Protein backbone atom coordinates (compact mmCIF):
# COMPACT_ATOMS: atom_id res chain seq x y z
CA UNK A 1 0.00 0.00 0.00
CA UNK A 2 1.39 3.40 -1.00
CA UNK A 3 2.26 5.87 1.74
CA UNK A 4 3.90 9.25 1.82
CA UNK A 5 7.54 9.60 2.85
CA UNK A 6 8.09 8.78 6.52
CA UNK A 7 4.55 7.48 6.97
CA UNK A 8 4.04 3.97 8.29
CA UNK A 9 2.24 1.65 5.82
CA UNK A 10 -1.14 0.21 6.69
CA UNK A 11 -0.88 -3.16 8.48
CA UNK A 12 -1.40 -6.33 6.47
CA UNK A 13 -2.99 -9.51 7.84
CA UNK A 14 -0.97 -12.70 7.40
CA UNK A 15 -3.17 -15.83 7.35
CA UNK A 16 -1.21 -19.02 8.04
CA UNK A 17 -3.43 -22.09 7.72
CA UNK A 18 -3.24 -25.41 5.86
CA UNK A 19 -7.01 -25.28 5.25
CA UNK A 20 -7.17 -23.71 1.79
CA UNK A 21 -10.89 -22.94 1.90
CA UNK A 22 -10.62 -21.26 5.28
CA UNK A 23 -7.62 -19.08 4.46
CA UNK A 24 -9.14 -18.02 1.14
CA UNK A 25 -12.50 -17.20 2.70
CA UNK A 26 -10.86 -15.13 5.44
CA UNK A 27 -8.74 -13.31 2.88
CA UNK A 28 -11.84 -12.44 0.82
CA UNK A 29 -13.67 -11.32 3.96
CA UNK A 30 -10.86 -8.98 4.95
CA UNK A 31 -10.42 -7.58 1.47
CA UNK A 32 -14.17 -6.88 1.34
CA UNK A 33 -13.66 -4.34 4.13
CA UNK A 34 -10.46 -2.89 2.68
CA UNK A 35 -7.91 -4.84 4.71
CA UNK A 36 -4.99 -6.32 2.78
CA UNK A 37 -4.45 -10.02 3.51
CA UNK A 38 -1.75 -12.46 2.46
CA UNK A 39 -2.14 -16.24 2.71
CA UNK A 40 0.30 -19.07 3.44
CA UNK A 41 -0.30 -22.86 3.52
CA UNK A 42 2.22 -23.45 6.30
CA UNK A 43 4.57 -21.75 8.73
CA UNK A 44 7.71 -22.40 6.65
CA UNK A 45 6.24 -20.58 3.65
CA UNK A 46 5.25 -17.64 5.85
CA UNK A 47 8.72 -17.40 7.41
CA UNK A 48 10.32 -17.45 3.97
CA UNK A 49 8.07 -14.76 2.47
CA UNK A 50 6.91 -12.25 5.10
CA UNK A 51 8.44 -8.81 5.55
CA UNK A 52 9.40 -8.44 9.24
CA UNK A 53 9.52 -4.65 8.92
CA UNK A 54 5.94 -4.35 7.68
CA UNK A 55 3.24 -3.71 10.30
CA UNK A 56 0.99 -6.76 10.49
CA UNK A 57 -1.42 -9.00 12.34
CA UNK A 58 -0.86 -12.77 12.14
CA UNK A 59 -3.74 -15.28 12.15
CA UNK A 60 -2.36 -18.77 12.58
CA UNK A 61 -3.76 -22.28 12.90
CA UNK A 62 -2.45 -24.41 15.76
CA UNK A 63 -2.07 -27.72 13.92
CA UNK A 64 -0.31 -27.61 10.56
CA UNK A 65 2.16 -29.80 8.65
CA UNK A 66 5.74 -29.01 9.62
CA UNK A 67 5.99 -26.25 12.20
CA UNK A 68 2.94 -25.97 14.44
CA UNK A 69 1.30 -22.67 15.27
CA UNK A 70 3.00 -22.68 18.67
CA UNK A 71 6.40 -23.30 17.10
CA UNK A 72 5.78 -20.45 14.67
CA UNK A 73 4.81 -18.20 17.57
CA UNK A 74 8.12 -18.98 19.27
CA UNK A 75 10.05 -18.26 16.07
CA UNK A 76 8.37 -14.85 15.89
CA UNK A 77 9.28 -14.16 19.51
CA UNK A 78 12.89 -15.12 18.76
CA UNK A 79 12.85 -12.72 15.79
CA UNK A 80 11.52 -9.92 18.02
CA UNK A 81 8.58 -9.62 15.63
CA UNK A 82 5.93 -7.44 17.30
CA UNK A 83 2.84 -8.39 15.29
CA UNK A 84 -0.26 -9.36 17.33
CA UNK A 85 -0.89 -13.10 16.92
CA UNK A 86 -4.40 -14.58 16.78
CA UNK A 87 -4.72 -18.35 17.06
CA UNK A 88 -7.51 -20.46 15.64
CA UNK A 89 -8.03 -24.23 15.93
CA UNK A 90 -10.63 -26.91 15.33
CA UNK A 91 -9.16 -28.80 18.28
CA UNK A 92 -8.89 -26.03 20.83
CA UNK A 93 -9.25 -26.50 24.56
CA UNK A 94 -8.62 -24.39 27.64
CA UNK A 95 -5.01 -25.51 28.23
CA UNK A 96 -4.19 -24.81 24.58
CA UNK A 97 -5.71 -21.35 24.68
CA UNK A 98 -3.95 -20.58 27.98
CA UNK A 99 -0.63 -21.66 26.44
CA UNK A 100 -1.18 -19.38 23.45
CA UNK A 101 -2.14 -16.34 25.51
CA UNK A 102 0.66 -16.90 28.02
CA UNK A 103 3.16 -16.93 25.15
CA UNK A 104 1.85 -13.58 23.94
CA UNK A 105 -1.08 -14.30 21.61
CA UNK A 106 -3.87 -11.71 21.74
CA UNK A 107 -6.77 -14.13 21.16
CA UNK A 108 -7.68 -17.77 20.54
CA UNK A 109 -10.74 -18.66 18.43
CA UNK A 110 -12.16 -22.11 17.90
CA UNK A 111 -13.07 -23.33 14.41
CA UNK A 112 -15.52 -23.00 12.90
CA UNK A 113 -15.42 -19.41 14.07
CA UNK A 114 -18.06 -16.80 13.36
CA UNK A 115 -16.67 -14.68 10.49
CA UNK A 116 -17.84 -11.44 12.07
CA UNK A 117 -16.18 -12.40 15.35
CA UNK A 118 -12.86 -13.00 13.57
CA UNK A 119 -13.25 -9.77 11.64
CA UNK A 120 -13.92 -7.83 14.85
CA UNK A 121 -10.86 -9.32 16.57
CA UNK A 122 -8.59 -8.55 13.62
CA UNK A 123 -9.84 -5.00 13.23
CA UNK A 124 -9.28 -4.39 16.94
CA UNK A 125 -5.67 -5.51 16.53
CA UNK A 126 -4.86 -3.39 13.47
CA UNK A 127 -4.39 -0.26 15.59
CA UNK A 128 -2.33 -2.27 18.06
CA UNK A 129 -0.13 -3.47 15.19
CA UNK A 130 0.57 0.10 14.10
CA UNK A 131 1.61 1.07 17.62
CA UNK A 132 3.69 -2.06 18.20
CA UNK A 133 5.70 -1.57 15.04
CA UNK A 134 6.12 2.17 15.67
CA UNK A 135 7.39 1.37 19.17
CA UNK A 136 9.82 -1.19 17.75
CA UNK A 137 11.20 1.35 15.26
CA UNK A 138 11.67 3.85 18.10
CA UNK A 139 13.27 1.23 20.36
CA UNK A 140 15.75 0.15 17.70
CA UNK A 141 16.68 3.78 17.07
CA UNK A 142 17.45 4.21 20.77
CA UNK A 143 19.52 1.01 20.79
CA UNK A 144 21.56 2.30 17.84
CA UNK A 145 22.18 5.57 19.67
CA UNK A 146 23.28 3.81 22.86
CA UNK A 147 25.54 1.50 20.84
CA UNK A 148 27.67 4.52 19.88
CA UNK A 149 28.85 4.86 23.48
CA UNK A 150 32.08 3.53 24.95
CA UNK A 151 31.96 0.97 27.74
CA UNK A 152 32.74 3.66 30.32
CA UNK A 153 30.02 5.93 28.96
CA UNK A 154 27.54 3.07 29.18
CA UNK A 155 28.56 2.51 32.80
CA UNK A 156 27.84 6.15 33.54
CA UNK A 157 24.55 6.04 31.63
CA UNK A 158 23.40 2.94 33.55
CA UNK A 159 23.90 4.79 36.82
CA UNK A 160 22.14 7.89 35.46
CA UNK A 161 19.21 5.67 34.46
CA UNK A 162 19.22 4.33 38.02
CA UNK A 163 18.62 7.90 39.17
CA UNK A 164 22.02 8.59 40.73
CA UNK A 165 23.48 12.14 40.74
CA UNK A 166 26.97 12.88 39.39
CA UNK A 167 28.50 13.00 42.88
CA UNK A 168 27.36 9.47 43.69
CA UNK A 169 28.32 8.16 40.25
CA UNK A 170 31.80 9.64 40.65
CA UNK A 171 32.18 7.91 44.02
CA UNK A 172 30.94 4.59 42.60
CA UNK A 173 33.36 4.71 39.68
CA UNK A 174 36.30 6.15 41.62
CA UNK A 175 36.63 9.32 39.61
CA UNK A 176 35.82 13.04 39.87
CA UNK A 177 32.49 14.78 39.42
CA UNK A 178 34.05 16.84 36.63
CA UNK A 179 34.96 13.66 34.74
CA UNK A 180 31.40 12.32 35.13
CA UNK A 181 30.02 15.60 33.83
CA UNK A 182 32.28 15.27 30.78
CA UNK A 183 30.96 11.75 30.22
CA UNK A 184 27.38 12.98 30.53
CA UNK A 185 28.03 15.69 27.94
CA UNK A 186 29.56 13.15 25.55
CA UNK A 187 26.65 10.76 26.08
CA UNK A 188 24.17 13.53 25.28
CA UNK A 189 26.10 14.52 22.14
CA UNK A 190 26.66 11.00 20.82
CA UNK A 191 23.04 9.93 21.32
CA UNK A 192 21.76 13.25 19.92
CA UNK A 193 19.51 13.58 22.96
CA UNK A 194 17.70 16.82 23.76
CA UNK A 195 18.72 16.27 27.37
CA UNK A 196 19.88 13.46 29.64
CA UNK A 197 16.40 13.38 31.14
CA UNK A 198 14.84 12.85 27.70
CA UNK A 199 17.32 10.07 26.95
CA UNK A 200 16.56 8.34 30.25
CA UNK A 201 12.81 8.57 29.57
CA UNK A 202 13.28 7.04 26.13
CA UNK A 203 15.39 4.20 27.55
CA UNK A 204 12.90 3.42 30.30
CA UNK A 205 9.74 3.77 28.20
CA UNK A 206 11.11 1.45 25.50
CA UNK A 207 12.77 -0.95 27.95
CA UNK A 208 16.20 -0.63 26.37
CA UNK A 209 19.06 -2.38 28.14
CA UNK A 210 22.07 -0.11 28.53
BAFI-3210 file (N, C-alpha, C; in Angstrom, 3 decimals, decimal comma, padded with zeros to 6 digits):
// residues 210
n [1|2|3|4|5|6|7|8|9|10|11|12|13|14|15|16|17|18|19|20|21|22|23|24|25|26|27|28|29|30|31|32|33|34|35|36|37|38|39|40|41|42|43|44|45|46|47|48|49|50|51|52|53|54|55|56|57|58|59|60|61|62|63|64|65|66|67|68|69|70|71|72|73|74|75|76|77|78|79|80|81|82|83|84|85|86|87|88|89|90|91|92|93|94|95|96|97|98|99|100|101|102|103|104|105|106|107|108|109|110|111|112|113|114|115|116|117|118|119|120|121|122|123|124|125|126|127|128|129|130|131|132|133|134|135|136|137|138|139|140|141|142|143|144|145|146|147|148|149|150|151|152|153|154|155|156|157|158|159|160|161|162|163|164|165|166|167|168|169|170|171|172|173|174|175|176|177|178|179|180|181|182|183|184|185|186|187|188|189|190|191|192|193|194|195|196|197|198|199|200|201|202|203|204|205|206|207|208|209|210]
n.u [000,841|000,565|002,306|002,997|006,227|008,065|005,816|004,081|003,252|-000,028|-001,193|-000,867|-002,653|-001,546|-002,332|-002,030|-002,500|-003,302|-005,656|-007,114|-009,599|-010,516|-008,495|-008,627|-011,269|-011,232|-009,379|-010,789|-012,918|-011,649|-010,544|-012,857|-013,578|-011,618|-009,108|-005,839|-004,758|-002,618|-001,871|-000,811|000,190|001,499|003,709|006,436|006,461|005,390|007,422|009,469|008,606|007,435|007,541|009,441|009,583|007,263|004,241|001,849|-000,752|-001,015|-002,717|-003,054|-003,168|-003,313|-002,586|-000,634|000,990|004,481|006,035|004,277|001,542|002,230|004,997|005,676|004,877|006,823|009,113|008,633|008,731|011,432|012,516|011,953|009,596|006,957|004,214|000,708|-000,622|-003,080|-004,676|-006,228|-008,212|-009,445|-009,399|-009,284|-008,761|-009,067|-006,469|-004,807|-005,504|-004,768|-002,016|-001,330|-002,066|-000,506|001,999|001,949|000,006|-002,856|-005,460|-007,652|-009,383|-011,937|-012,415|-015,323|-015,158|-017,122|-017,467|-017,801|-016,992|-014,255|-013,450|-013,966|-012,134|-009,678|-009,768|-009,716|-007,119|-005,567|-004,953|-003,391|-001,273|-000,082|000,876|002,597|004,609|005,549|006,589|008,617|010,327|011,115|012,363|014,522|015,942|016,788|018,432|020,457|021,547|022,524|024,403|026,538|028,115|031,009|032,351|032,771|031,201|028,717|028,579|028,369|025,966|024,170|024,084|023,068|020,537|019,617|019,029|020,950|022,875|025,562|027,615|027,403|027,738|030,350|031,711|031,072|032,391|034,963|036,124|036,279|033,776|033,779|034,823|032,750|030,738|031,762|031,593|028,802|028,101|029,253|027,802|025,240|025,728|026,605|024,387|022,579|020,647|018,017|018,205|019,683|017,705|015,597|016,706|016,951|014,230|013,374|014,835|013,825|011,060|010,964|012,135|014,899|017,990|020,861]
n.v [-001,190|002,206|004,889|008,134|009,786|008,754|007,959|005,426|002,269|000,846|-001,770|-005,237|-008,330|-011,455|-014,675|-017,813|-020,988|-024,381|-025,119|-024,655|-023,625|-022,211|-020,247|-018,820|-017,884|-016,219|-014,335|-013,151|-012,085|-010,148|-008,485|-007,512|-005,522|-003,725|-004,429|-005,459|-008,734|-011,552|-014,884|-018,128|-021,520|-022,902|-022,711|-022,552|-021,507|-018,973|-017,867|-017,713|-015,808|-013,457|-009,943|-008,704|-006,082|-004,846|-003,528|-005,640|-008,114|-011,394|-014,297|-017,505|-021,038|-023,728|-026,469|-027,683|-028,985|-029,700|-027,032|-026,243|-024,079|-023,050|-023,412|-021,694|-019,290|-019,091|-018,811|-016,290|-014,748|-015,113|-013,743|-011,213|-010,091|-007,933|-008,288|-008,606|-011,757|-014,024|-016,916|-019,810|-022,772|-026,056|-027,873|-026,855|-026,242|-025,445|-025,550|-025,292|-022,790|-021,184|-021,613|-020,389|-017,683|-017,065|-017,164|-014,892|-014,455|-012,663|-013,474|-016,365|-018,369|-020,740|-023,105|-024,101|-020,667|-017,716|-015,630|-012,793|-012,393|-013,073|-011,093|-008,794|-009,132|-009,040|-006,452|-004,944|-005,368|-004,155|-001,442|-001,776|-003,143|-001,167|000,574|-001,125|-001,726|000,842|001,472|-000,425|000,451|002,898|001,954|000,474|002,530|003,928|001,991|001,868|004,400|004,261|002,308|003,652|004,493|004,396|001,765|002,777|005,071|003,897|002,661|004,900|005,938|003,878|004,197|006,764|006,286|004,759|006,718|008,103|010,862|012,964|013,205|010,877|008,919|009,452|008,738|005,990|005,059|005,759|008,224|011,728|014,299|016,170|014,703|012,851|014,584|015,367|012,946|012,684|014,824|013,977|011,647|012,701|014,171|012,195|010,486|012,174|013,391|015,436|016,126|014,770|013,820|013,387|011,345|009,309|008,888|007,899|005,512|004,096|004,001|002,481|000,214|-000,369|-002,006|-000,915]
n.w [000,000|-000,851|000,658|002,036|002,240|005,069|006,407|008,129|006,675|006,014|008,149|007,271|007,032|007,887|006,994|008,159|007,447|006,914|005,801|002,906|001,951|004,173|004,637|002,253|002,301|004,527|003,694|001,541|002,972|004,570|002,615|001,559|003,267|002,966|003,979|003,604|002,870|003,189|002,229|003,442|003,183|005,147|008,029|007,361|004,764|005,254|006,937|005,126|003,338|004,466|005,335|007,796|008,637|008,048|009,247|010,840|011,386|012,614|011,768|012,806|012,425|014,796|014,480|011,979|009,007|009,324|010,971|013,906|014,964|017,484|017,490|015,427|016,594|018,620|017,057|015,992|018,277|018,905|016,791|017,482|016,566|016,374|015,774|016,517|017,445|016,474|017,333|015,876|015,963|015,263|017,163|019,693|023,207|026,717|028,081|025,813|024,777|026,929|026,928|024,500|024,924|027,160|026,016|024,552|022,577|021,283|021,113|020,970|018,903|018,328|015,707|013,848|013,384|013,994|011,275|011,530|014,134|013,996|012,226|013,742|015,848|014,472|013,346|015,664|016,414|014,483|014,931|017,185|016,053|014,453|016,460|017,883|015,993|015,443|017,948|018,062|016,016|017,130|019,454|018,422|017,248|019,494|020,649|018,714|019,058|021,683|021,317|020,251|022,271|024,461|026,572|029,142|029,094|028,874|031,345|032,993|032,015|032,725|035,489|035,646|034,597|036,672|038,414|039,863|041,133|039,815|041,732|043,297|041,357|040,562|042,899|042,999|040,722|041,190|040,428|039,413|039,934|037,904|035,760|035,386|034,606|032,154|030,788|030,765|029,113|026,719|026,270|025,861|023,509|021,666|021,507|020,502|022,063|023,394|026,007|029,019|030,653|028,831|027,298|029,216|029,782|027,304|027,189|029,393|028,826|026,522|027,300|027,006|027,215|028,760]
ca.u [000,000|001,392|002,261|003,897|007,541|008,092|004,554|004,037|002,238|-001,143|-000,880|-001,399|-002,988|-000,969|-003,172|-001,207|-003,427|-003,238|-007,005|-007,171|-010,893|-010,619|-007,615|-009,138|-012,503|-010,865|-008,745|-011,841|-013,670|-010,858|-010,421|-014,167|-013,663|-010,465|-007,905|-004,992|-004,450|-001,747|-002,144|000,303|-000,304|002,220|004,574|007,707|006,235|005,253|008,720|010,316|008,068|006,912|008,437|009,400|009,523|005,939|003,235|000,987|-001,421|-000,855|-003,737|-002,364|-003,761|-002,448|-002,071|-000,311|002,159|005,737|005,987|002,944|001,298|002,997|006,402|005,779|004,807|008,124|010,047|008,369|009,279|012,893|012,846|011,517|008,582|005,933|002,836|-000,263|-000,886|-004,400|-004,716|-007,508|-008,030|-010,627|-009,163|-008,893|-009,252|-008,623|-005,011|-004,193|-005,710|-003,945|-000,631|-001,177|-002,142|000,661|003,157|001,847|-001,081|-003,868|-006,769|-007,682|-010,736|-012,164|-013,066|-015,522|-015,423|-018,063|-016,667|-017,843|-016,178|-012,857|-013,246|-013,915|-010,864|-008,592|-009,837|-009,279|-005,670|-004,856|-004,388|-002,327|-000,134|000,571|001,611|003,686|005,704|006,120|007,392|009,825|011,205|011,675|013,267|015,753|016,681|017,447|019,517|021,559|022,176|023,278|025,537|027,670|028,847|032,077|031,961|032,737|030,022|027,540|028,559|027,836|024,554|023,398|023,898|022,142|019,210|019,222|018,621|022,021|023,480|026,965|028,497|027,356|028,325|031,800|032,180|030,939|033,364|036,303|036,627|035,815|032,487|034,050|034,957|031,402|030,016|032,281|030,963|027,382|028,032|029,558|026,647|024,174|026,099|026,662|023,043|021,763|019,509|017,697|018,723|019,879|016,398|014,836|017,321|016,559|012,812|013,281|015,388|012,905|009,744|011,108|012,768|016,205|019,060|022,070]
ca.v [000,000|003,396|005,866|009,253|009,604|008,781|007,484|003,974|001,648|000,208|-003,160|-006,330|-009,505|-012,702|-015,827|-019,018|-022,086|-025,405|-025,279|-023,711|-022,939|-021,260|-019,084|-018,020|-017,197|-015,127|-013,307|-012,438|-011,319|-008,976|-007,582|-006,885|-004,335|-002,887|-004,841|-006,315|-010,017|-012,464|-016,238|-019,068|-022,856|-023,450|-021,751|-022,399|-020,580|-017,638|-017,397|-017,445|-014,764|-012,248|-008,812|-008,438|-004,647|-004,347|-003,710|-006,761|-009,001|-012,767|-015,277|-018,769|-022,283|-024,406|-027,723|-027,610|-029,802|-029,011|-026,249|-025,972|-022,672|-022,678|-023,303|-020,451|-018,202|-018,978|-018,265|-014,853|-014,161|-015,121|-012,722|-009,916|-009,622|-007,437|-008,393|-009,356|-013,099|-014,579|-018,354|-020,464|-024,227|-026,907|-028,804|-026,031|-026,505|-024,389|-025,514|-024,813|-021,347|-020,576|-021,663|-019,381|-016,341|-016,904|-016,928|-013,581|-014,297|-011,710|-014,135|-017,770|-018,658|-022,115|-023,334|-023,000|-019,408|-016,804|-014,683|-011,438|-012,402|-013,001|-009,766|-007,830|-009,316|-008,546|-004,996|-004,386|-005,507|-003,385|-000,261|-002,272|-003,466|000,095|001,073|-002,062|-001,566|002,174|001,366|-001,185|001,350|003,850|001,235|000,146|003,781|004,213|001,013|002,300|005,572|003,809|001,504|004,517|004,859|003,529|000,971|003,661|005,928|003,070|002,507|006,154|006,038|002,938|004,791|007,888|005,669|004,329|007,903|008,590|012,143|012,878|013,000|009,465|008,156|009,641|007,908|004,585|004,711|006,154|009,324|013,038|014,777|016,841|013,656|012,316|015,602|015,270|011,747|012,984|015,693|013,151|010,757|013,531|014,521|011,002|009,929|013,246|013,575|016,816|016,269|013,457|013,383|012,855|010,071|008,337|008,571|007,037|004,205|003,419|003,765|001,446|-000,945|-000,626|-002,381|-000,108]
ca.w [000,000|-001,004|001,742|001,824|002,851|006,519|006,969|008,286|005,817|006,690|008,483|006,474|007,839|007,399|007,351|008,040|007,717|005,865|005,254|001,790|001,899|005,284|004,460|001,141|002,698|005,436|002,877|000,819|003,960|004,951|001,471|001,337|004,125|002,684|004,707|002,783|003,506|002,462|002,712|003,436|003,519|006,299|008,728|006,652|003,650|005,847|007,407|003,966|002,467|005,098|005,549|009,238|008,922|007,677|010,297|010,485|012,340|012,137|012,146|012,584|012,903|015,758|013,925|010,559|008,650|009,618|012,201|014,441|015,272|018,671|017,097|014,669|017,572|019,274|016,065|015,885|019,511|018,756|015,793|018,021|015,626|017,302|015,288|017,325|016,919|016,778|017,056|015,639|015,932|015,331|018,281|020,825|024,559|027,637|028,235|024,577|024,684|027,981|026,443|023,449|025,511|028,023|025,150|023,944|021,608|021,737|021,164|020,541|018,430|017,904|014,413|012,897|014,073|013,360|010,488|012,073|015,348|013,574|011,644|014,847|016,569|013,621|013,235|016,945|016,528|013,468|015,590|018,057|015,190|014,100|017,620|018,199|015,041|015,670|019,169|017,751|015,264|018,095|020,358|017,702|017,070|020,774|020,793|017,841|019,673|022,856|020,844|019,879|023,484|024,946|027,740|030,317|028,959|029,176|032,803|033,536|031,632|033,552|036,821|035,456|034,456|038,022|039,168|040,730|040,736|039,393|042,884|043,695|040,252|040,654|044,018|042,601|039,680|041,623|039,614|039,874|039,422|036,634|034,738|035,135|033,833|030,781|030,218|030,528|027,938|025,551|026,075|025,281|022,139|020,820|021,319|019,923|022,957|023,758|027,368|029,641|031,137|027,698|026,945|030,246|029,574|026,126|027,552|030,300|028,202|025,500|027,945|026,370|028,142|028,526]
c.u [000,879|001,203|003,197|005,186|007,448|006,831|004,537|002,952|001,113|-000,790|-001,550|-001,740|-002,401|-001,832|-002,377|-002,059|-003,351|-004,606|-007,205|-008,474|-010,993|-009,748|-008,092|-010,379|-012,207|-010,191|-009,801|-012,658|-012,929|-010,754|-011,747|-014,359|-012,398|-009,197|-007,095|-004,639|-003,558|-001,905|-000,939|-000,224|000,375|003,172|005,869|007,569|006,122|006,610|009,647|009,880|007,694|007,985|008,380|009,322|008,147|004,941|002,218|000,287|-001,290|-001,987|-003,172|-003,133|-002,790|-001,789|-001,903|000,837|003,437|005,648|004,541|002,771|002,097|004,481|006,632|005,758|006,161|009,171|009,879|008,869|010,792|013,355|012,515|010,514|007,351|004,480|001,930|-000,572|-002,244|-004,384|-006,134|-007,254|-009,361|-010,537|-008,759|-009,486|-008,678|-007,109|-004,297|-004,324|-004,875|-002,486|-000,389|-001,130|-000,928|001,903|003,048|000,768|-002,145|-005,259|-006,640|-009,126|-010,839|-012,840|-014,269|-015,883|-016,457|-017,256|-016,646|-017,012|-014,698|-012,542|-013,118|-012,580|-009,710|-008,600|-009,420|-007,756|-004,894|-004,216|-003,233|-001,077|000,631|001,444|002,793|004,877|006,352|007,021|008,696|010,827|011,891|012,695|014,597|016,597|017,432|018,622|020,713|022,290|023,035|024,509|026,730|028,564|029,973|031,569|031,843|031,507|028,740|027,432|027,943|026,348|023,686|023,100|022,990|020,718|018,694|018,845|019,690|022,578|024,963|027,907|028,554|027,977|029,853|032,392|032,152|032,062|034,786|036,922|036,037|034,453|032,682|034,151|033,588|030,595|030,485|031,653|029,495|027,212|028,291|028,402|025,517|024,472|026,040|025,271|022,077|020,497|019,281|018,241|018,939|018,549|015,561|015,383|016,917|015,097|012,629|013,745|014,406|011,576|009,815|011,872|014,059|017,230|020,320|023,302]
c.v [001,244|004,342|007,000|009,014|009,731|008,265|005,966|003,379|001,033|-001,253|-004,136|-007,470|-010,740|-013,866|-017,097|-020,215|-023,091|-025,709|-024,218|-022,930|-021,876|-020,037|-018,206|-017,230|-016,041|-013,992|-012,482|-011,565|-010,037|-007,979|-006,882|-005,645|-003,486|-003,215|-005,792|-007,587|-010,849|-013,853|-017,160|-020,441|-023,481|-022,403|-021,504|-021,420|-019,147|-017,069|-017,038|-016,198|-013,455|-011,185|-008,430|-006,963|-004,062|-004,569|-004,767|-007,356|-010,407|-013,629|-016,642|-019,948|-022,950|-025,626|-027,606|-028,564|-029,022|-028,290|-026,037|-024,474|-022,204|-022,525|-022,029|-019,256|-018,002|-018,417|-016,750|-014,114|-014,048|-014,049|-011,306|-009,261|-009,219|-007,591|-009,113|-010,698|-013,584|-016,050|-018,793|-021,964|-024,946|-027,864|-028,048|-026,496|-025,433|-024,381|-024,972|-023,301|-020,611|-020,529|-020,568|-017,977|-016,061|-016,580|-015,625|-013,392|-013,357|-012,341|-015,553|-018,098|-020,107|-022,151|-024,262|-021,726|-018,595|-015,756|-013,269|-011,337|-012,290|-011,621|-008,707|-007,905|-008,747|-007,025|-004,303|-004,375|-004,690|-002,129|-000,653|-002,577|-002,203|000,591|000,179|-001,857|-000,189|002,163|000,620|-000,328|002,328|003,172|000,925|001,391|004,137|003,274|001,426|003,491|005,158|003,015|002,342|004,838|003,880|002,751|001,850|004,566|005,156|002,825|003,738|006,250|005,093|003,538|006,019|007,361|005,194|005,503|008,497|009,924|011,951|012,598|011,532|008,595|008,246|008,769|006,428|004,173|005,147|007,251|010,634|013,379|015,442|015,823|013,070|013,299|015,618|014,072|012,021|013,845|014,897|012,203|011,510|013,833|013,304|010,438|010,945|013,488|015,057|017,135|014,874|012,922|012,763|011,502|008,983|007,931|007,632|005,621|003,424|003,075|002,664|000,230|-001,359|-000,950|-001,600|-000,975]
c.w [000,000|000,178|001,394|002,575|004,361|007,178|007,017|007,382|006,641|006,995|007,520|007,422|007,166|007,910|007,082|008,439|006,577|005,256|004,162|001,750|002,981|005,041|003,310|001,541|003,637|004,664|002,146|001,769|004,319|003,806|001,171|002,197|004,007|003,436|003,824|003,549|002,589|003,065|002,514|003,866|004,734|006,856|007,973|005,490|004,160|006,238|006,249|003,200|003,160|005,265|007,029|009,602|008,650|008,806|009,895|011,694|011,757|012,685|011,814|013,176|013,872|015,128|012,420|010,263|008,900|010,947|012,635|014,666|016,476|018,344|016,277|015,616|018,251|018,324|015,967|017,122|019,399|017,780|016,275|017,081|016,424|016,868|016,291|016,649|017,414|016,398|016,722|015,513|015,996|016,513|019,542|022,138|025,466|027,831|026,996|024,457|025,735|027,546|025,417|024,038|026,391|027,212|024,367|022,899|022,170|021,813|020,651|020,179|017,980|016,545|014,624|013,650|013,288|012,585|011,060|013,339|014,990|013,011|012,729|015,585|015,760|013,553|014,532|017,042|015,497|014,057|016,503|017,242|014,811|015,251|017,963|017,269|015,174|016,900|018,892|016,976|016,217|019,008|019,665|017,448|018,347|020,986|019,945|018,444|020,862|022,436|020,405|021,073|023,786|026,164|028,977|030,269|029,258|030,680|033,456|033,237|032,461|034,922|036,750|035,351|035,820|038,915|040,063|040,225|040,429|040,570|043,286|042,613|040,305|041,763|043,639|041,645|040,022|040,788|040,126|039,276|038,064|035,499|034,385|034,302|032,377|030,080|029,875|029,277|026,662|025,229|025,382|023,810|021,216|020,527|020,722|020,741|023,237|025,141|027,915|030,157|030,030|027,283|027,931|030,072|028,378|026,455|028,408|029,623|027,149|026,004|027,242|027,436|027,788|028,714]
res [x|x|x|x|x|x|x|x|x|x|x|x|x|x|x|x|x|x|x|x|x|x|x|x|x|x|x|x|x|x|x|x|x|x|x|x|x|x|x|x|x|x|x|x|x|x|x|x|x|x|x|x|x|x|x|x|x|x|x|x|x|x|x|x|x|x|x|x|x|x|x|x|x|x|x|x|x|x|x|x|x|x|x|x|x|x|x|x|x|x|x|x|x|x|x|x|x|x|x|x|x|x|x|x|x|x|x|x|x|x|x|x|x|x|x|x|x|x|x|x|x|x|x|x|x|x|x|x|x|x|x|x|x|x|x|x|x|x|x|x|x|x|x|x|x|x|x|x|x|x|x|x|x|x|x|x|x|x|x|x|x|x|x|x|x|x|x|x|x|x|x|x|x|x|x|x|x|x|x|x|x|x|x|x|x|x|x|x|x|x|x|x|x|x|x|x|x|x|x|x|x|x|x|x|x|x|x|x|x|x]
***
